[in-house]
Amino acid sequence: MYKGHTISVVIPCYNEETGIALTLQDMPEIVDEVVVVDNNSTDRTAEVARSFGARVVHEPVQGYGAAYKRGFREATGDIIVTMDGDGTYPRNFIPVLVDVLLEEELDFITCDRTGHKSEGAGTPLRVFGNWVLNVFHALLFGHYIADSQSGMWVFRRSILPLIELTSDGMSLSEEIKIEAFSHPRIKAQELPIYYRARVGPSKLNLWKDGLRNLLFLFRKRWMMLPFVRKRRGFHPVVSPAVLDED
């Protein structure tokens, strides 16, 4: 517990036995639980995660978004921190980010990796692709985010009933930011972090995933139109009843 708040770290993993060891070995003491979502790994990811004290849950639906949604349902902390299991995101930033969340009375923080990278973290093509997605994100939703594809977020678990996460894939990363920055009851901010080169081979297909994320932005814009959302209903990943049970 930290300043009266319990903290959960949620990490989706697919074949990250080396990276998850690096990620978990220096987790800050303020973290109360680590939930590693094993997304059908065929290596020793789950075994390694458990050896570091993480709670491992299995998500059979393949995909980054599906794994995160399962992790959000499993997490019990008042504050949820997310990061990938490849060693890229700075664990030592967690206390600082939580401090900012609490002191600034924020509900959601997304972390900006741009301009704060170690050597080998991010190719020119990936940087350009992120820029394109950032531009379309701003044009379609009216708020500019410097790193719309970042996978490190810090937020209050209480916002989960207020947002709708539909993507099972990589586009959940942009979707959660769209929901947080667009919601009138959620106070959201973007803050810079340091970003390291990943451990192990990347699972990202730049062209395929980039195009999917771009198309998803248009789909999400359509889904958020009032008459469309009213017709299909609103489906939060975590219902208010679940939080009340806690």
Secondary structure, DSSP 8 states (H G I E B T S, - for coil): -BTTB-EEEEEEESS-HHHHHHHHTT--TT--EEEEEE-S-SSSHHHHHHHTT-EEEE--S-SHHHHHHHHHHH---SEEEE--TTS-S-GGGHHHHHHHHHHTT-SEEEEE-TT-B-TTSS-HHHHHHHHHHHHHHHHHHS---TTTT---EEEEGGGGGG-----SSTTHHHHHHHHHHH-TT--EEEEE--B---SS-----HHHHHHHHHHHHHHHHHHTSHHHHHHH----SS-HHHHHH-
